[in-house]
Amino acid sequence: MRNILLLAFNDLAIALKNKTFILILFIPLFVFVSLNLIDRTDAGANIVKIGLMQGYAYAPEITRSISAAEKIIAVTWIQNENEGMQLLKDRKIDGILTGNEAAPGSLALLVLKKESLHTIAIVQSFSALQKAAEGRGPDWITGIISLHQGDIQRQTLPTWILMLVLLIGFIILPAQVAEEKEKKLLLALLQTPIHEVQWLIAKLILGMVLIISAVLLLHLLGNFGPVHLFDYIAFIIAGSFCFSAYGIFLGFLCRNQASARTLGVIFYLPHLLPSAMSDVSQKLTAVAPLLPSYQLYKPLQAILLEDGSMASMSFDWIYLVLLGSLMFYLSYFLMKRRWLM
């Protein structure tokens, strides 16, 4: 019994030294914060934000019903469809009511995703308004148009790609860098003619090859449709460069593999969830752009689902390249200082 207790306390001491306890405390705290951002209970969460076209003559019954339901429907008047689509992409409105060319006299609803909770809330709200105003009659909304193209598998593709990029960048690379430091392999290599920059570039190439191979395999297995190939490849390369350099830097901050895995998870979750779940929460929509991962997720979503092009996303591409260059320089600086070696 004494030996068992000694071994157990020894394992607990190692877990404390390797910062495993930090991970145990971090994950529940992170989940708690995320759930509070997603599952909002304030009154504003139930308000449907709808866009109405200024040049379209809506039926008097519809405008009167919307005006009377100001506590549950917030109206934003827009000048044209392009302005409305931009507001939709920025999550400032939930949908746009326009005329339905296929059914004159009725309305079409333009939304980001047909399957989203916002779309269901809009349809339910207008169905209730119609029953209150007219009783049983033709539906006001007779068509739903989704801004995001493709089926549910394609719509989840940006999230899976982001997960692969962050998994390699924040979990695999830091652990490998820390392993070479822990086993003194890196110090041994630096006694040879190999230069620090050469080692860093080799690790960077490793991360980029792993990420590009994983994304390519995902596309081959999923048989996803065509995209703007040049723009798509440019962002995959920029993202793989940025997060590979990021992962190498995290590896240099740790003394051993256990610490690197702990630190990797601590960076992995906050970069993945707010970006991937920004569609379901206005608060997460405000938080996600502050993270580097969103500068990759947003362009991938636009290219894969909205037929977007790189011309309107230059800031995101430059941001990823500059951040990757900064992380590469910081890794070089720590390597020159023989940090924790």
C-alpha positions as CSV (number, residue, x, y, z in Angstrom):
1,M,0.0,0.0,0.0
2,R,2.8,2.4,0.8
3,N,4.5,1.8,-2.5
4,I,1.2,2.4,-4.3
5,L,0.7,5.7,-2.5
6,L,4.3,6.7,-3.3
7,L,3.9,5.9,-7.0
8,A,0.6,7.7,-7.1
9,F,2.0,10.9,-5.5
10,N,5.0,10.7,-7.8
11,D,2.7,10.6,-10.8
12,L,0.7,13.5,-9.4
13,A,3.9,15.5,-8.9
14,I,5.0,14.8,-12.5
15,A,1.5,15.8,-13.8
16,L,1.9,19.1,-11.8
17,K,5.4,19.7,-13.2
18,N,4.3,19.0,-16.8
19,K,1.3,21.4,-16.4
20,T,-1.2,18.6,-16.9
21,F,-3.3,20.1,-14.0
22,I,-3.4,23.4,-15.9
23,L,-5.1,21.5,-18.8
24,I,-7.5,19.9,-16.4
25,L,-8.6,23.3,-15.1
26,F,-8.5,25.0,-18.5
27,I,-10.8,22.8,-20.4
28,P,-13.9,23.0,-18.1
29,L,-13.3,26.7,-17.8
30,F,-13.1,27.1,-21.6
31,V,-16.3,25.0,-22.1
32,F,-18.1,27.1,-19.5
33,V,-17.2,30.4,-21.2
34,S,-18.1,29.0,-24.7
35,L,-21.5,27.7,-23.6
36,N,-22.3,31.1,-22.1
37,L,-21.3,32.8,-25.4
38,I,-23.4,30.4,-27.4
39,D,-26.5,29.7,-25.2
40,R,-27.6,33.3,-24.6
41,T,-30.5,33.9,-22.3
42,D,-30.8,37.7,-22.7
43,A,-33.9,39.1,-24.4
44,G,-32.0,40.3,-27.4
45,A,-31.1,36.8,-28.3
46,N,-34.8,36.1,-29.4
47,I,-35.0,39.1,-31.7
48,V,-35.1,38.3,-35.4
49,K,-32.9,40.7,-37.4
50,I,-34.5,41.1,-40.8
51,G,-33.4,43.2,-43.8
52,L,-36.0,44.9,-46.0
53,M,-35.4,46.3,-49.5
54,Q,-36.1,50.0,-49.8
55,G,-37.2,49.8,-53.4
56,Y,-39.6,46.9,-53.0
57,A,-43.3,47.4,-52.3
58,Y,-44.2,45.0,-49.5
59,A,-47.9,44.2,-48.9
60,P,-49.5,46.5,-46.3
61,E,-50.4,43.6,-44.1
62,I,-46.7,42.5,-43.9
63,T,-45.3,46.0,-43.1
64,R,-48.0,46.6,-40.5
65,S,-47.4,43.2,-38.8
66,I,-43.6,43.8,-38.8
67,S,-44.1,47.2,-37.2
68,A,-46.4,45.8,-34.6
69,A,-44.0,43.1,-33.7
70,E,-41.0,45.4,-33.0
71,K,-40.2,43.5,-29.8
72,I,-39.4,40.3,-31.7
73,I,-38.4,41.6,-35.1
74,A,-35.7,44.3,-35.7
75,V,-35.8,45.8,-39.2
76,T,-32.8,47.1,-41.2
77,W,-33.6,48.9,-44.4
78,I,-31.1,48.2,-47.2
79,Q,-30.6,49.9,-50.5
80,N,-29.7,46.8,-52.7
81,E,-29.1,43.1,-52.5
82,N,-25.3,43.5,-52.4
83,E,-25.5,45.6,-49.3
84,G,-27.8,43.1,-47.7
85,M,-25.5,40.1,-48.6
86,Q,-22.6,41.9,-46.9
87,L,-24.7,42.5,-43.8
88,L,-25.6,38.8,-43.9
89,K,-21.9,37.8,-44.1
90,D,-21.1,40.1,-41.2
91,R,-23.9,38.5,-39.2
92,K,-25.5,41.9,-38.6
93,I,-28.9,40.6,-39.9
94,D,-30.4,37.1,-40.0
95,G,-32.1,37.3,-43.4
96,I,-33.4,39.4,-46.2
97,L,-37.0,39.6,-47.5
98,T,-37.2,40.1,-51.3
99,G,-39.8,39.5,-53.9
100,N,-40.2,35.9,-55.2
101,E,-40.0,35.9,-59.0
102,A,-41.3,32.3,-59.1
103,A,-44.4,33.3,-57.2
104,P,-45.5,36.9,-57.8
105,G,-47.0,38.6,-54.7
106,S,-45.1,36.4,-52.3
107,L,-41.7,36.8,-50.6
108,A,-38.4,34.9,-50.8
109,L,-36.1,34.7,-47.8
110,L,-32.3,35.1,-48.4
111,V,-30.2,33.6,-45.6
112,L,-26.7,32.3,-45.0
113,K,-27.8,28.7,-44.4
114,K,-31.2,27.0,-44.8
115,E,-30.6,24.6,-42.0
116,S,-29.6,27.3,-39.4
117,L,-31.5,28.2,-36.3
118,H,-31.9,31.8,-37.6
119,T,-33.8,30.6,-40.7
120,I,-36.1,28.5,-38.6
121,A,-36.7,31.5,-36.2
122,I,-37.6,33.8,-39.2
123,V,-40.0,31.4,-40.8
124,Q,-41.7,30.7,-37.5
125,S,-42.0,34.4,-36.6
126,F,-43.5,35.3,-40.0
127,S,-45.8,32.3,-39.9
128,A,-47.2,33.5,-36.5
129,L,-47.6,37.1,-37.8
130,Q,-49.5,35.8,-40.9
131,K,-51.9,33.8,-38.8
132,A,-52.5,36.8,-36.5
133,A,-53.1,39.1,-39.5
134,E,-54.9,37.0,-42.0
135,G,-55.7,33.7,-40.4
136,R,-55.5,30.9,-42.9
137,G,-54.1,32.2,-46.2
138,P,-51.2,31.8,-48.7
139,D,-47.8,31.8,-47.0
140,W,-46.0,35.2,-47.1
141,I,-42.6,33.4,-47.5
142,T,-42.8,30.9,-50.4
143,G,-39.1,30.4,-51.0
144,I,-35.8,30.2,-49.2
145,I,-32.5,31.1,-50.9
146,S,-29.2,30.1,-49.2
147,L,-26.1,32.2,-49.7
148,H,-24.0,29.2,-48.8
149,Q,-23.9,26.8,-51.7
150,G,-23.7,23.0,-51.5
151,D,-25.0,20.3,-49.2
152,I,-24.3,19.9,-45.5
153,Q,-21.1,18.0,-46.1
154,R,-19.6,20.9,-48.1
155,Q,-20.8,23.4,-45.6
156,T,-18.9,21.7,-42.9
157,L,-15.7,21.5,-45.0
158,P,-14.1,24.8,-43.8
159,T,-14.5,23.6,-40.2
160,W,-12.8,20.2,-40.9
161,I,-10.0,22.0,-42.8
162,L,-9.4,24.4,-39.9
163,M,-9.4,21.5,-37.5
164,L,-6.7,19.7,-39.5
165,V,-4.5,22.8,-39.8
166,L,-4.7,23.6,-36.1
167,L,-4.2,19.9,-35.1
168,I,-0.9,19.7,-37.0
169,G,0.1,23.3,-36.0
170,F,-0.7,23.2,-32.3
171,I,-0.5,19.5,-31.3
172,I,1.9,17.6,-33.6
173,L,4.6,20.2,-34.3
174,P,5.1,21.6,-30.8
175,A,5.4,18.0,-29.4
176,Q,8.0,17.1,-32.0
177,V,10.1,20.3,-31.4
178,A,9.9,19.7,-27.7
179,E,10.9,16.1,-28.1
180,E,14.1,17.0,-30.0
181,K,14.9,19.5,-27.2
182,E,14.1,17.1,-24.4
183,K,16.3,14.3,-25.9
184,K,19.1,16.8,-26.7
185,L,18.9,15.9,-30.4
186,L,18.6,19.6,-31.4
187,L,21.8,20.5,-29.5
188,A,23.6,17.7,-31.1
189,L,22.5,18.8,-34.6
190,L,23.6,22.4,-33.9
191,Q,27.2,21.1,-33.2
192,T,27.3,20.1,-36.9
193,P,27.5,22.5,-39.9
194,I,23.6,22.7,-39.9
195,H,22.5,26.3,-39.3
196,E,19.5,27.3,-37.1
197,V,17.7,28.7,-40.1
198,Q,18.1,25.5,-42.0
199,W,16.6,23.4,-39.2
200,L,13.7,25.9,-38.8
201,I,12.9,25.8,-42.6
202,A,13.0,22.0,-42.6
203,K,10.5,21.9,-39.7
204,L,8.4,24.5,-41.5
205,I,8.4,22.4,-44.7
206,L,7.4,19.4,-42.6
207,G,4.3,21.2,-41.1
208,M,3.2,22.6,-44.5
209,V,3.6,19.2,-46.2
210,L,1.5,17.5,-43.5
211,I,-1.2,20.1,-43.7
212,I,-1.4,20.2,-47.5
213,S,-1.4,16.4,-47.7
214,A,-4.2,16.1,-45.1
215,V,-6.4,18.7,-46.9
216,L,-5.7,17.0,-50.2
217,L,-6.7,13.6,-48.9
218,L,-9.9,15.1,-47.4
219,H,-10.9,16.5,-50.8
220,L,-10.1,13.2,-52.5
221,L,-12.1,11.1,-50.1
222,G,-15.0,13.6,-50.0
223,N,-15.1,14.2,-53.8
224,F,-16.0,17.8,-53.2
225,G,-17.0,20.0,-56.1
226,P,-14.9,22.7,-57.9
227,V,-13.6,25.8,-56.3
228,H,-11.5,28.8,-57.3
229,L,-8.4,26.7,-57.3
230,F,-5.7,29.4,-57.3
231,D,-7.3,31.3,-54.4
232,Y,-8.0,28.2,-52.5
233,I,-4.4,26.9,-52.8
234,A,-3.0,30.3,-51.9
235,F,-4.9,30.4,-48.6
236,I,-4.1,26.8,-47.7
237,I,-0.4,27.6,-48.3
238,A,-0.6,30.8,-46.3
239,G,-2.5,29.1,-43.5
240,S,-0.1,26.1,-43.4
241,F,2.9,28.5,-43.2
242,C,1.4,30.6,-40.5
243,F,0.3,27.8,-38.1
244,S,3.4,25.7,-38.8
245,A,5.6,28.6,-37.7
246,Y,3.2,29.1,-34.8
247,G,3.5,25.5,-33.7
248,I,7.3,25.6,-33.9
249,F,7.3,28.7,-31.7
250,L,5.1,27.0,-29.1
251,G,7.4,24.0,-29.1
252,F,10.3,26.3,-28.2
253,L,8.4,27.6,-25.2
254,C,8.3,24.1,-23.6
255,R,11.0,22.0,-22.0
256,N,9.4,18.5,-22.8
257,Q,6.7,16.8,-24.8
258,A,4.1,16.7,-22.0
259,S,4.3,20.5,-21.6
260,A,4.1,21.0,-25.4
261,R,1.0,18.9,-25.7
262,T,-0.7,20.8,-22.8
263,L,0.2,24.1,-24.3
264,G,-0.9,23.0,-27.7
265,V,-4.4,22.0,-26.5
266,I,-4.7,25.3,-24.6
267,F,-4.1,27.1,-27.9
268,Y,-6.0,24.6,-30.1
269,L,-9.4,24.9,-28.5
270,P,-9.7,28.7,-28.4
271,H,-8.6,29.0,-32.0
272,L,-10.9,26.2,-33.3
273,L,-14.3,26.6,-31.5
274,P,-15.0,30.4,-31.7
275,S,-14.2,30.4,-35.5
276,A,-16.0,27.2,-36.3
277,M,-19.1,28.2,-34.2
278,S,-19.2,31.9,-35.1
279,D,-22.4,31.2,-37.2
280,V,-24.5,30.3,-34.1
281,S,-23.7,33.2,-31.8
282,Q,-23.5,37.0,-32.3
283,K,-21.0,37.1,-29.4
284,L,-18.8,34.6,-31.0
285,T,-19.0,36.5,-34.2
286,A,-17.5,39.5,-32.4
287,V,-14.8,37.4,-30.7
288,A,-13.7,35.2,-33.6
289,P,-12.2,38.0,-35.8
290,L,-9.7,38.6,-33.0
291,L,-8.1,35.2,-33.6
292,P,-5.7,34.3,-36.3
293,S,-7.7,31.1,-37.1
294,Y,-10.6,33.2,-38.3
295,Q,-8.4,34.9,-40.9
296,L,-8.1,31.4,-42.4
297,Y,-11.6,30.1,-41.7
298,K,-13.5,33.1,-43.1
299,P,-11.7,33.1,-46.6
300,L,-12.1,29.3,-46.8
301,Q,-15.8,29.6,-46.1
302,A,-16.2,32.4,-48.7
303,I,-14.3,30.4,-51.4
304,L,-15.9,27.1,-50.7
305,L,-19.5,28.2,-50.0
306,E,-20.0,31.7,-51.4
307,D,-18.0,31.5,-54.6
308,G,-15.7,34.2,-53.2
309,S,-12.3,35.3,-54.7
310,M,-9.0,36.3,-53.2
311,A,-9.4,39.9,-54.5
312,S,-11.6,40.8,-51.6
313,M,-9.6,38.9,-49.0
314,S,-6.1,40.4,-49.4
315,F,-6.0,41.5,-45.8
316,D,-6.6,37.9,-44.5
317,W,-3.8,36.5,-46.7
318,I,-1.3,39.2,-45.8
319,Y,-2.2,38.8,-42.1
320,L,-1.5,35.1,-42.2
321,V,1.8,35.6,-44.0
322,L,3.0,38.4,-41.6
323,L,2.0,36.4,-38.5
324,G,3.8,33.3,-39.8
325,S,6.9,35.4,-40.5
326,L,6.8,36.9,-37.0
327,M,6.5,33.4,-35.4
328,F,9.4,32.2,-37.5
329,Y,11.5,35.1,-36.3
330,L,10.6,34.5,-32.7
331,S,11.4,30.8,-33.1
332,Y,14.8,31.7,-34.5
333,F,15.4,34.1,-31.7
334,L,14.7,31.5,-29.0
335,M,16.8,29.0,-30.9
336,K,19.8,31.3,-30.9
337,R,19.3,31.8,-27.2
338,R,19.2,28.0,-26.7
339,W,15.9,28.5,-24.9
340,L,15.2,25.6,-22.4
341,M,17.8,23.4,-24.1
